[in-house]
Amino acid sequence: MDNRESLKRTARTVAYLIYTRESKKLTRAKVAVRCGISQNMLVRYESGSSIPSLPLLFKWCDSLGIEAGSVMAIPRDEMPEVETQSRMILELYEASVLGSEEETDRDQMSLF
């Protein structure tokens, strides 16, 4: 799986977790405590400014009472609000990852 596909799956998973949290009327504070992270960190994950690790995604699913494997099994056309949010998060992830790759390339070129 390439980097973009991995980012796409992570963005969709995060969007679904946001949707589930909101559907269950759980606060970010409550979910953050259940995940063992700060509320500020959860905000960063939900806003797309930080990319969560796989172990954290599993904890996040557990904190919401859902099976991690079931997140990707949901048909895309059934949840348009998740897909819209997923696209926004993916754009932020790509800008972050591609931006840092471009900076690394620039830094390496400055060595020559």
Jmol script that loads the backbone (N, CA, C; Angstrom):
load data "model"
ATOM      1  N   MET A   1       0.850  -1.171   0.000  1.00  0.00           N
ATOM      2  CA  MET A   1       0.000   0.000   0.000  1.00  0.00           C
ATOM      3  C   MET A   1       0.900   1.241   0.000  1.00  0.00           C
ATOM      4  N   ASP A   2       0.603   2.190  -0.885  1.00  0.00           N
ATOM      5  CA  ASP A   2       1.416   3.388  -0.952  1.00  0.00           C
ATOM      6  C   ASP A   2       0.998   4.386   0.139  1.00  0.00           C
ATOM      7  N   ASN A   3       1.802   5.431   0.291  1.00  0.00           N
ATOM      8  CA  ASN A   3       1.591   6.423   1.335  1.00  0.00           C
ATOM      9  C   ASN A   3       0.238   7.118   1.205  1.00  0.00           C
ATOM     10  N   ARG A   4      -0.164   7.469  -0.007  1.00  0.00           N
ATOM     11  CA  ARG A   4      -1.432   8.170  -0.200  1.00  0.00           C
ATOM     12  C   ARG A   4      -2.605   7.287   0.197  1.00  0.00           C
ATOM     13  N   GLU A   5      -2.561   6.025  -0.158  1.00  0.00           N
ATOM     14  CA  GLU A   5      -3.637   5.102   0.201  1.00  0.00           C
ATOM     15  C   GLU A   5      -3.723   4.937   1.717  1.00  0.00           C
ATOM     16  N   SER A   6      -2.590   4.876   2.369  1.00  0.00           N
ATOM     17  CA  SER A   6      -2.560   4.779   3.826  1.00  0.00           C
ATOM     18  C   SER A   6      -3.161   6.031   4.465  1.00  0.00           C
ATOM     19  N   LEU A   7      -2.802   7.201   3.939  1.00  0.00           N
ATOM     20  CA  LEU A   7      -3.365   8.456   4.450  1.00  0.00           C
ATOM     21  C   LEU A   7      -4.873   8.512   4.228  1.00  0.00           C
ATOM     22  N   LYS A   8      -5.301   8.017   3.071  1.00  0.00           N
ATOM     23  CA  LYS A   8      -6.728   7.996   2.729  1.00  0.00           C
ATOM     24  C   LYS A   8      -7.512   7.140   3.725  1.00  0.00           C
ATOM     25  N   ARG A   9      -6.999   5.964   4.031  1.00  0.00           N
ATOM     26  CA  ARG A   9      -7.666   5.069   4.976  1.00  0.00           C
ATOM     27  C   ARG A   9      -7.701   5.676   6.379  1.00  0.00           C
ATOM     28  N   THR A  10      -6.601   6.291   6.778  1.00  0.00           N
ATOM     29  CA  THR A  10      -6.553   6.923   8.096  1.00  0.00           C
ATOM     30  C   THR A  10      -7.542   8.071   8.171  1.00  0.00           C
ATOM     31  N   ALA A  11      -7.603   8.894   7.126  1.00  0.00           N
ATOM     32  CA  ALA A  11      -8.535  10.032   7.103  1.00  0.00           C
ATOM     33  C   ALA A  11      -9.974   9.545   7.192  1.00  0.00           C
ATOM     34  N   ARG A  12     -10.297   8.506   6.463  1.00  0.00           N
ATOM     35  CA  ARG A  12     -11.667   7.977   6.485  1.00  0.00           C
ATOM     36  C   ARG A  12     -12.000   7.394   7.854  1.00  0.00           C
ATOM     37  N   THR A  13     -11.036   6.712   8.456  1.00  0.00           N
ATOM     38  CA  THR A  13     -11.253   6.147   9.786  1.00  0.00           C
ATOM     39  C   THR A  13     -11.484   7.256  10.806  1.00  0.00           C
ATOM     40  N   VAL A  14     -10.664   8.291  10.771  1.00  0.00           N
ATOM     41  CA  VAL A  14     -10.823   9.410  11.708  1.00  0.00           C
ATOM     42  C   VAL A  14     -12.176  10.080  11.492  1.00  0.00           C
ATOM     43  N   ALA A  15     -12.558  10.291  10.254  1.00  0.00           N
ATOM     44  CA  ALA A  15     -13.862  10.914   9.966  1.00  0.00           C
ATOM     45  C   ALA A  15     -15.000  10.061  10.532  1.00  0.00           C
ATOM     46  N   TYR A  16     -14.895   8.750  10.395  1.00  0.00           N
ATOM     47  CA  TYR A  16     -15.924   7.867  10.938  1.00  0.00           C
ATOM     48  C   TYR A  16     -15.938   7.915  12.468  1.00  0.00           C
ATOM     49  N   LEU A  17     -14.762   7.993  13.083  1.00  0.00           N
ATOM     50  CA  LEU A  17     -14.688   8.063  14.537  1.00  0.00           C
ATOM     51  C   LEU A  17     -15.296   9.371  15.052  1.00  0.00           C
ATOM     52  N   ILE A  18     -15.084  10.448  14.331  1.00  0.00           N
ATOM     53  CA  ILE A  18     -15.709  11.728  14.693  1.00  0.00           C
ATOM     54  C   ILE A  18     -17.226  11.597  14.608  1.00  0.00           C
ATOM     55  N   TYR A  19     -17.683  11.035  13.505  1.00  0.00           N
ATOM     56  CA  TYR A  19     -19.117  10.832  13.292  1.00  0.00           C
ATOM     57  C   TYR A  19     -19.722   9.997  14.423  1.00  0.00           C
ATOM     58  N   THR A  20     -19.042   8.927  14.796  1.00  0.00           N
ATOM     59  CA  THR A  20     -19.531   8.039  15.849  1.00  0.00           C
ATOM     60  C   THR A  20     -19.552   8.755  17.195  1.00  0.00           C
ATOM     61  N   ARG A  21     -18.480   9.499  17.497  1.00  0.00           N
ATOM     62  CA  ARG A  21     -18.433  10.241  18.763  1.00  0.00           C
ATOM     63  C   ARG A  21     -19.594  11.210  18.856  1.00  0.00           C
ATOM     64  N   GLU A  22     -19.819  11.946  17.767  1.00  0.00           N
ATOM     65  CA  GLU A  22     -20.905  12.920  17.757  1.00  0.00           C
ATOM     66  C   GLU A  22     -22.271  12.235  17.834  1.00  0.00           C
ATOM     67  N   SER A  23     -22.430  11.109  17.150  1.00  0.00           N
ATOM     68  CA  SER A  23     -23.696  10.360  17.181  1.00  0.00           C
ATOM     69  C   SER A  23     -24.027   9.864  18.584  1.00  0.00           C
ATOM     70  N   LYS A  24     -22.988   9.472  19.305  1.00  0.00           N
ATOM     71  CA  LYS A  24     -23.182   8.964  20.661  1.00  0.00           C
ATOM     72  C   LYS A  24     -23.203  10.089  21.698  1.00  0.00           C
ATOM     73  N   LYS A  25     -23.074  11.334  21.199  1.00  0.00           N
ATOM     74  CA  LYS A  25     -23.083  12.513  22.056  1.00  0.00           C
ATOM     75  C   LYS A  25     -22.018  12.448  23.155  1.00  0.00           C
ATOM     76  N   LEU A  26     -20.841  11.957  22.765  1.00  0.00           N
ATOM     77  CA  LEU A  26     -19.711  11.911  23.688  1.00  0.00           C
ATOM     78  C   LEU A  26     -18.841  13.141  23.475  1.00  0.00           C
ATOM     79  N   THR A  27     -18.335  13.684  24.535  1.00  0.00           N
ATOM     80  CA  THR A  27     -17.456  14.848  24.420  1.00  0.00           C
ATOM     81  C   THR A  27     -16.054  14.395  24.031  1.00  0.00           C
ATOM     82  N   ARG A  28     -15.300  15.322  23.483  1.00  0.00           N
ATOM     83  CA  ARG A  28     -13.894  15.013  23.179  1.00  0.00           C
ATOM     84  C   ARG A  28     -13.148  14.691  24.461  1.00  0.00           C
ATOM     85  N   ALA A  29     -13.466  15.413  25.525  1.00  0.00           N
ATOM     86  CA  ALA A  29     -12.786  15.189  26.804  1.00  0.00           C
ATOM     87  C   ALA A  29     -12.963  13.739  27.265  1.00  0.00           C
ATOM     88  N   LYS A  30     -14.166  13.232  27.185  1.00  0.00           N
ATOM     89  CA  LYS A  30     -14.453  11.865  27.629  1.00  0.00           C
ATOM     90  C   LYS A  30     -13.709  10.841  26.768  1.00  0.00           C
ATOM     91  N   VAL A  31     -13.742  11.039  25.455  1.00  0.00           N
ATOM     92  CA  VAL A  31     -13.062  10.111  24.546  1.00  0.00           C
ATOM     93  C   VAL A  31     -11.553  10.185  24.750  1.00  0.00           C
ATOM     94  N   ALA A  32     -11.029  11.380  24.937  1.00  0.00           N
ATOM     95  CA  ALA A  32      -9.584  11.550  25.148  1.00  0.00           C
ATOM     96  C   ALA A  32      -9.133  10.800  26.403  1.00  0.00           C
ATOM     97  N   VAL A  33      -9.891  10.919  27.479  1.00  0.00           N
ATOM     98  CA  VAL A  33      -9.559  10.202  28.722  1.00  0.00           C
ATOM     99  C   VAL A  33      -9.563   8.699  28.464  1.00  0.00           C
ATOM    100  N   ARG A  34     -10.572   8.214  27.763  1.00  0.00           N
ATOM    101  CA  ARG A  34     -10.659   6.775  27.465  1.00  0.00           C
ATOM    102  C   ARG A  34      -9.480   6.304  26.619  1.00  0.00           C
ATOM    103  N   CYS A  35      -8.961   7.201  25.762  1.00  0.00           N
ATOM    104  CA  CYS A  35      -7.831   6.851  24.889  1.00  0.00           C
ATOM    105  C   CYS A  35      -6.480   7.048  25.573  1.00  0.00           C
ATOM    106  N   GLY A  36      -6.480   7.749  26.702  1.00  0.00           N
ATOM    107  CA  GLY A  36      -5.228   8.018  27.406  1.00  0.00           C
ATOM    108  C   GLY A  36      -4.424   9.150  26.792  1.00  0.00           C
ATOM    109  N   ILE A  37      -5.117  10.095  26.149  1.00  0.00           N
ATOM    110  CA  ILE A  37      -4.447  11.252  25.555  1.00  0.00           C
ATOM    111  C   ILE A  37      -5.133  12.518  26.047  1.00  0.00           C
ATOM    112  N   SER A  38      -4.524  13.666  25.767  1.00  0.00           N
ATOM    113  CA  SER A  38      -5.134  14.930  26.164  1.00  0.00           C
ATOM    114  C   SER A  38      -6.253  15.308  25.183  1.00  0.00           C
ATOM    115  N   GLN A  39      -7.149  16.138  25.658  1.00  0.00           N
ATOM    116  CA  GLN A  39      -8.219  16.622  24.785  1.00  0.00           C
ATOM    117  C   GLN A  39      -7.628  17.417  23.624  1.00  0.00           C
ATOM    118  N   ASN A  40      -6.576  18.189  23.889  1.00  0.00           N
ATOM    119  CA  ASN A  40      -5.924  18.955  22.813  1.00  0.00           C
ATOM    120  C   ASN A  40      -5.376  18.046  21.725  1.00  0.00           C
ATOM    121  N   MET A  41      -4.840  16.898  22.133  1.00  0.00           N
ATOM    122  CA  MET A  41      -4.313  15.957  21.135  1.00  0.00           C
ATOM    123  C   MET A  41      -5.443  15.394  20.297  1.00  0.00           C
ATOM    124  N   LEU A  42      -6.572  15.059  20.932  1.00  0.00           N
ATOM    125  CA  LEU A  42      -7.711  14.540  20.177  1.00  0.00           C
ATOM    126  C   LEU A  42      -8.214  15.588  19.186  1.00  0.00           C
ATOM    127  N   VAL A  43      -8.232  16.841  19.597  1.00  0.00           N
ATOM    128  CA  VAL A  43      -8.636  17.921  18.687  1.00  0.00           C
ATOM    129  C   VAL A  43      -7.698  17.964  17.482  1.00  0.00           C
ATOM    130  N   ARG A  44      -6.417  17.791  17.717  1.00  0.00           N
ATOM    131  CA  ARG A  44      -5.450  17.803  16.609  1.00  0.00           C
ATOM    132  C   ARG A  44      -5.699  16.648  15.648  1.00  0.00           C
ATOM    133  N   TYR A  45      -6.030  15.468  16.190  1.00  0.00           N
ATOM    134  CA  TYR A  45      -6.338  14.324  15.329  1.00  0.00           C
ATOM    135  C   TYR A  45      -7.634  14.554  14.558  1.00  0.00           C
ATOM    136  N   GLU A  46      -8.645  15.057  15.240  1.00  0.00           N
ATOM    137  CA  GLU A  46      -9.941  15.261  14.584  1.00  0.00           C
ATOM    138  C   GLU A  46      -9.891  16.381  13.545  1.00  0.00           C
ATOM    139  N   SER A  47      -9.025  17.343  13.744  1.00  0.00           N
ATOM    140  CA  SER A  47      -8.942  18.465  12.799  1.00  0.00           C
ATOM    141  C   SER A  47      -8.018  18.169  11.623  1.00  0.00           C
ATOM    142  N   GLY A  48      -7.290  17.058  11.696  1.00  0.00           N
ATOM    143  CA  GLY A  48      -6.389  16.700  10.598  1.00  0.00           C
ATOM    144  C   GLY A  48      -5.009  17.319  10.710  1.00  0.00           C
ATOM    145  N   SER A  49      -4.724  17.985  11.836  1.00  0.00           N
ATOM    146  CA  SER A  49      -3.403  18.605  11.960  1.00  0.00           C
ATOM    147  C   SER A  49      -2.339  17.629  12.463  1.00  0.00           C
ATOM    148  N   SER A  50      -2.760  16.477  12.975  1.00  0.00           N
ATOM    149  CA  SER A  50      -1.841  15.404  13.362  1.00  0.00           C
ATOM    150  C   SER A  50      -2.410  14.076  12.890  1.00  0.00           C
ATOM    151  N   ILE A  51      -1.521  13.161  12.555  1.00  0.00           N
ATOM    152  CA  ILE A  51      -1.930  11.850  12.065  1.00  0.00           C
ATOM    153  C   ILE A  51      -1.781  10.842  13.208  1.00  0.00           C
ATOM    154  N   PRO A  52      -2.893  10.197  13.608  1.00  0.00           N
ATOM    155  CA  PRO A  52      -2.806   9.246  14.716  1.00  0.00           C
ATOM    156  C   PRO A  52      -2.102   7.955  14.316  1.00  0.00           C
ATOM    157  N   SER A  53      -1.466   7.339  15.299  1.00  0.00           N
ATOM    158  CA  SER A  53      -0.816   6.048  15.067  1.00  0.00           C
ATOM    159  C   SER A  53      -1.874   4.946  15.012  1.00  0.00           C
ATOM    160  N   LEU A  54      -1.495   3.813  14.488  1.00  0.00           N
ATOM    161  CA  LEU A  54      -2.406   2.672  14.418  1.00  0.00           C
ATOM    162  C   LEU A  54      -2.845   2.207  15.816  1.00  0.00           C
ATOM    163  N   PRO A  55      -1.915   2.079  16.782  1.00  0.00           N
ATOM    164  CA  PRO A  55      -2.373   1.685  18.124  1.00  0.00           C
ATOM    165  C   PRO A  55      -3.382   2.676  18.718  1.00  0.00           C
ATOM    166  N   LEU A  56      -3.197   3.950  18.447  1.00  0.00           N
ATOM    167  CA  LEU A  56      -4.151   4.931  18.960  1.00  0.00           C
ATOM    168  C   LEU A  56      -5.508   4.770  18.282  1.00  0.00           C
ATOM    169  N   LEU A  57      -5.511   4.489  16.981  1.00  0.00           N
ATOM    170  CA  LEU A  57      -6.784   4.275  16.288  1.00  0.00           C
ATOM    171  C   LEU A  57      -7.555   3.108  16.908  1.00  0.00           C
ATOM    172  N   PHE A  58      -6.840   2.060  17.305  1.00  0.00           N
ATOM    173  CA  PHE A  58      -7.486   0.921  17.966  1.00  0.00           C
ATOM    174  C   PHE A  58      -8.068   1.347  19.319  1.00  0.00           C
ATOM    175  N   LYS A  59      -7.306   2.115  20.094  1.00  0.00           N
ATOM    176  CA  LYS A  59      -7.809   2.604  21.383  1.00  0.00           C
ATOM    177  C   LYS A  59      -9.030   3.490  21.176  1.00  0.00           C
ATOM    178  N   TRP A  60      -8.953   4.334  20.144  1.00  0.00           N
ATOM    179  CA  TRP A  60     -10.041   5.260  19.840  1.00  0.00           C
ATOM    180  C   TRP A  60     -11.319   4.477  19.512  1.00  0.00           C
ATOM    181  N   CYS A  61     -11.185   3.446  18.689  1.00  0.00           N
ATOM    182  CA  CYS A  61     -12.341   2.592  18.374  1.00  0.00           C
ATOM    183  C   CYS A  61     -12.890   1.960  19.648  1.00  0.00           C
ATOM    184  N   ASP A  62     -12.010   1.415  20.480  1.00  0.00           N
ATOM    185  CA  ASP A  62     -12.444   0.807  21.740  1.00  0.00           C
ATOM    186  C   ASP A  62     -13.183   1.812  22.610  1.00  0.00           C
ATOM    187  N   SER A  63     -12.684   3.038  22.643  1.00  0.00           N
ATOM    188  CA  SER A  63     -13.300   4.055  23.497  1.00  0.00           C
ATOM    189  C   SER A  63     -14.725   4.386  23.051  1.00  0.00           C
ATOM    190  N   LEU A  64     -15.017   4.103  21.786  1.00  0.00           N
ATOM    191  CA  LEU A  64     -16.350   4.369  21.241  1.00  0.00           C
ATOM    192  C   LEU A  64     -17.210   3.111  21.168  1.00  0.00           C
ATOM    193  N   GLY A  65     -16.620   1.984  21.566  1.00  0.00           N
ATOM    194  CA  GLY A  65     -17.361   0.727  21.568  1.00  0.00           C
ATOM    195  C   GLY A  65     -17.612   0.156  20.188  1.00  0.00           C
ATOM    196  N   ILE A  66     -16.665   0.363  19.278  1.00  0.00           N
ATOM    197  CA  ILE A  66     -16.811  -0.194  17.932  1.00  0.00           C
ATOM    198  C   ILE A  66     -15.609  -1.069  17.592  1.00  0.00           C
ATOM    199  N   GLU A  67     -15.823  -2.034  16.722  1.00  0.00           N
ATOM    200  CA  GLU A  67     -14.749  -2.907  16.257  1.00  0.00           C
ATOM    201  C   GLU A  67     -13.907  -2.161  15.230  1.00  0.00           C
ATOM    202  N   ALA A  68     -12.607  -2.152  15.428  1.00  0.00           N
ATOM    203  CA  ALA A  68     -11.726  -1.439  14.512  1.00  0.00           C
ATOM    204  C   ALA A  68     -11.864  -1.957  13.079  1.00  0.00           C
ATOM    205  N   GLY A  69     -12.002  -3.256  12.910  1.00  0.00           N
ATOM    206  CA  GLY A  69     -12.115  -3.839  11.577  1.00  0.00           C
ATOM    207  C   GLY A  69     -13.384  -3.459  10.844  1.00  0.00           C
ATOM    208  N   SER A  70     -14.406  -3.099  11.590  1.00  0.00           N
ATOM    209  CA  SER A  70     -15.687  -2.763  10.955  1.00  0.00           C
ATOM    210  C   SER A  70     -15.705  -1.369  10.346  1.00  0.00           C
ATOM    211  N   VAL A  71     -14.783  -0.526  10.745  1.00  0.00           N
ATOM    212  CA  VAL A  71     -14.768   0.862  10.263  1.00  0.00           C
ATOM    213  C   VAL A  71     -14.609   0.922   8.747  1.00  0.00           C
ATOM    214  N   MET A  72     -13.712   0.119   8.202  1.00  0.00           N
ATOM    215  CA  MET A  72     -13.459   0.173   6.761  1.00  0.00           C
ATOM    216  C   MET A  72     -14.508  -0.590   5.958  1.00  0.00           C
ATOM    217  N   ALA A  73     -15.334  -1.378   6.631  1.00  0.00           N
ATOM    218  CA  ALA A  73     -16.325  -2.185   5.928  1.00  0.00           C
ATOM    219  C   ALA A  73     -17.606  -1.415   5.594  1.00  0.00           C
ATOM    220  N   ILE A  74     -17.730  -0.196   6.085  1.00  0.00           N
ATOM    221  CA  ILE A  74     -18.946   0.582   5.852  1.00  0.00           C
ATOM    222  C   ILE A  74     -18.934   1.097   4.410  1.00  0.00           C
ATOM    223  N   PRO A  75     -19.985   0.822   3.653  1.00  0.00           N
ATOM    224  CA  PRO A  75     -20.037   1.307   2.260  1.00  0.00           C
ATOM    225  C   PRO A  75     -19.955   2.830   2.192  1.00  0.00           C
ATOM    226  N   ARG A  76     -19.151   3.320   1.279  1.00  0.00           N
ATOM    227  CA  ARG A  76     -18.903   4.761   1.169  1.00  0.00           C
ATOM    228  C   ARG A  76     -20.165   5.557   0.854  1.00  0.00           C
ATOM    229  N   ASP A  77     -21.035   5.010   0.044  1.00  0.00           N
ATOM    230  CA  ASP A  77     -22.207   5.777  -0.378  1.00  0.00           C
ATOM    231  C   ASP A  77     -23.270   5.898   0.714  1.00  0.00           C
ATOM    232  N   GLU A  78     -23.128   5.147   1.804  1.00  0.00           N
ATOM    233  CA  GLU A  78     -24.113   5.211   2.878  1.00  0.00           C
ATOM    234  C   GLU A  78     -23.868   6.350   3.855  1.00  0.00           C
ATOM    235  N   MET A  79     -22.685   6.930   3.848  1.00  0.00           N
ATOM    236  CA  MET A  79     -22.351   7.951   4.823  1.00  0.00           C
ATOM    237  C   MET A  79     -21.658   9.143   4.159  1.00  0.00           C
ATOM    238  N   PRO A  80     -22.394   9.954   3.415  1.00  0.00           N
ATOM    239  CA  PRO A  80     -21.766  11.069   2.711  1.00  0.00           C
ATOM    240  C   PRO A  80     -21.087  12.084   3.626  1.00  0.00           C
ATOM    241  N   GLU A  81     -21.624  12.282   4.838  1.00  0.00           N
ATOM    242  CA  GLU A  81     -21.011  13.232   5.756  1.00  0.00           C
ATOM    243  C   GLU A  81     -19.627  12.766   6.199  1.00  0.00           C
ATOM    244  N   VAL A  82     -19.440  11.466   6.324  1.00  0.00           N
ATOM    245  CA  VAL A  82     -18.133  10.927   6.665  1.00  0.00           C
ATOM    246  C   VAL A  82     -17.173  11.124   5.490  1.00  0.00           C
ATOM    247  N   GLU A  83     -17.656  10.888   4.279  1.00  0.00           N
ATOM    248  CA  GLU A  83     -16.790  11.032   3.100  1.00  0.00           C
ATOM    249  C   GLU A  83     -16.343  12.475   2.904  1.00  0.00           C
ATOM    250  N   THR A  84     -17.239  13.420   3.141  1.00  0.00           N
ATOM    251  CA  THR A  84     -16.886  14.838   2.998  1.00  0.00           C
ATOM    252  C   THR A  84     -15.808  15.207   4.005  1.00  0.00           C
ATOM    253  N   GLN A  85     -16.002  14.826   5.255  1.00  0.00           N
ATOM    254  CA  GLN A  85     -15.018  15.126   6.283  1.00  0.00           C
ATOM    255  C   GLN A  85     -13.713  14.390   6.011  1.00  0.00           C
ATOM    256  N   SER A  86     -13.807  13.174   5.508  1.00  0.00           N
ATOM    257  CA  SER A  86     -12.636  12.389   5.181  1.00  0.00           C
ATOM    258  C   SER A  86     -11.774  13.089   4.130  1.00  0.00           C
ATOM    259  N   ARG A  87     -12.408  13.652   3.118  1.00  0.00           N
ATOM    260  CA  ARG A  87     -11.662  14.371   2.064  1.00  0.00           C
ATOM    261  C   ARG A  87     -10.941  15.588   2.633  1.00  0.00           C
ATOM    262  N   MET A  88     -11.584  16.295   3.539  1.00  0.00           N
ATOM    263  CA  MET A  88     -10.948  17.479   4.143  1.00  0.00           C
ATOM    264  C   MET A  88      -9.736  17.073   4.981  1.00  0.00           C
ATOM    265  N   ILE A  89      -9.892  16.016   5.779  1.00  0.00           N
ATOM    266  CA  ILE A  89      -8.784  15.543   6.607  1.00  0.00           C
ATOM    267  C   ILE A  89      -7.645  15.045   5.719  1.00  0.00           C
ATOM    268  N   LEU A  90      -7.971  14.316   4.655  1.00  0.00           N
ATOM    269  CA  LEU A  90      -6.944  13.807   3.740  1.00  0.00           C
ATOM    270  C   LEU A  90      -6.136  14.952   3.134  1.00  0.00           C
ATOM    271  N   GLU A  91      -6.804  16.014   2.725  1.00  0.00           N
ATOM    272  CA  GLU A  91      -6.092  17.171   2.163  1.00  0.00           C
ATOM    273  C   GLU A  91      -5.097  17.733   3.166  1.00  0.00           C
ATOM    274  N   LEU A  92      -5.491  17.817   4.422  1.00  0.00           N
ATOM    275  CA  LEU A  92      -4.578  18.318   5.454  1.00  0.00           C
ATOM    276  C   LEU A  92      -3.412  17.361   5.679  1.00  0.00           C
ATOM    277  N   TYR A  93      -3.691  16.046   5.703  1.00  0.00           N
ATOM    278  CA  TYR A  93      -2.628  15.058   5.860  1.00  0.00           C
ATOM    279  C   TYR A  93      -1.632  15.164   4.717  1.00  0.00           C
ATOM    280  N   GLU A  94      -2.162  15.224   3.487  1.00  0.00           N
ATOM    281  CA  GLU A  94      -1.278  15.281   2.319  1.00  0.00           C
ATOM    282  C   GLU A  94      -0.435  16.547   2.333  1.00  0.00           C
ATOM    283  N   ALA A  95      -1.033  17.656   2.693  1.00  0.00           N
ATOM    284  CA  ALA A  95      -0.270  18.909   2.761  1.00  0.00           C
ATOM    285  C   ALA A  95       0.844  18.791   3.795  1.00  0.00           C
ATOM    286  N   SER A  96       0.539  18.151   4.901  1.00  0.00           N
ATOM    287  CA  SER A  96       1.520  17.973   5.967  1.00  0.00           C
ATOM    288  C   SER A  96       2.653  17.049   5.530  1.00  0.00           C
ATOM    289  N   VAL A  97       2.282  15.897   4.976  1.00  0.00           N
ATOM    290  CA  VAL A  97       3.281  14.905   4.571  1.00  0.00           C
ATOM    291  C   VAL A  97       4.064  15.392   3.358  1.00  0.00           C
ATOM    292  N   LEU A  98       3.366  15.865   2.339  1.00  0.00           N
ATOM    293  CA  LEU A  98       4.042  16.326   1.126  1.00  0.00           C
ATOM    294  C   LEU A  98       4.865  17.577   1.406  1.00  0.00           C
ATOM    295  N   GLY A  99       4.351  18.433   2.268  1.00  0.00           N
ATOM    296  CA  GLY A  99       5.093  19.645   2.640  1.00  0.00           C
ATOM    297  C   GLY A  99       6.403  19.289   3.308  1.00  0.00           C
ATOM    298  N   SER A 100       6.386  18.308   4.209  1.00  0.00           N
ATOM    299  CA  SER A 100       7.619  17.924   4.898  1.00  0.00           C
ATOM    300  C   SER A 100       8.567  17.207   3.946  1.00  0.00           C
ATOM    301  N   GLU A 101       8.025  16.449   2.967  1.00  0.00           N
ATOM    302  CA  GLU A 101       8.886  15.795   1.972  1.00  0.00           C
ATOM    303  C   GLU A 101       9.558  16.837   1.091  1.00  0.00           C
ATOM    304  N   GLU A 102       8.803  17.887   0.698  1.00  0.00           N
ATOM    305  CA  GLU A 102       9.379  18.943  -0.128  1.00  0.00           C
ATOM    306  C   GLU A 102      10.458  19.695   0.640  1.00  0.00           C
ATOM    307  N   GLU A 103      10.236  19.942   1.937  1.00  0.00           N
ATOM    308  CA  GLU A 103      11.241  20.616   2.750  1.00  0.00           C
ATOM    309  C   GLU A 103      12.502  19.774   2.834  1.00  0.00           C
ATOM    310  N   THR A 104      12.342  18.458   2.999  1.00  0.00           N
ATOM    311  CA  THR A 104      13.486  17.557   3.061  1.00  0.00           C
ATOM    312  C   THR A 104      14.250  17.592   1.742  1.00  0.00           C
ATOM    313  N   ASP A 105      13.523  17.557   0.609  1.00  0.00           N
ATOM    314  CA  ASP A 105      14.173  17.639  -0.698  1.00  0.00           C
ATOM    315  C   ASP A 105      14.939  18.950  -0.833  1.00  0.00           C
ATOM    316  N   ARG A 106      14.328  20.057  -0.420  1.00  0.00           N
ATOM    317  CA  ARG A 106      14.992  21.368  -0.496  1.00  0.00           C
ATOM    318  C   ARG A 106      16.239  21.383   0.370  1.00  0.00           C
ATOM    319  N   ASP A 107      16.126  20.843   1.601  1.00  0.00           N
ATOM    320  CA  ASP A 107      17.260  20.809   2.506  1.00  0.00           C
ATOM    321  C   ASP A 107      18.406  19.987   1.906  1.00  0.00           C
ATOM    322  N   GLN A 108      18.060  18.836   1.283  1.00  0.00           N
ATOM    323  CA  GLN A 108      19.096  17.996   0.695  1.00  0.00           C
ATOM    324  C   GLN A 108      19.736  18.691  -0.504  1.00  0.00           C
ATOM    325  N   MET A 109      18.942  19.418  -1.294  1.00  0.00           N
ATOM    326  CA  MET A 109      19.495  20.101  -2.449  1.00  0.00           C
ATOM    327  C   MET A 109      20.413  21.246  -2.013  1.00  0.00           C
ATOM    328  N   SER A 110      20.148  21.847  -0.868  1.00  0.00           N
ATOM    329  CA  SER A 110      20.984  22.951  -0.414  1.00  0.00           C
ATOM    330  C   SER A 110      22.374  22.477  -0.008  1.00  0.00           C
ATOM    331  N   LEU A 111      22.522  21.160   0.167  1.00  0.00           N
ATOM    332  CA  LEU A 111      23.833  20.620   0.510  1.00  0.00           C
ATOM    333  C   LEU A 111      24.794  20.648  -0.673  1.00  0.00           C
ATOM    334  N   PHE A 112      24.249  20.735  -1.890  1.00  0.00           N
ATOM    335  CA  PHE A 112      25.078  20.652  -3.083  1.00  0.00           C
ATOM    336  C   PHE A 112      25.477  22.006  -3.589  1.00  0.00           C
TER     337      PHE A 112
END
end "model"
wireframe off; spacefill off
backbone 0.3
color backbone group
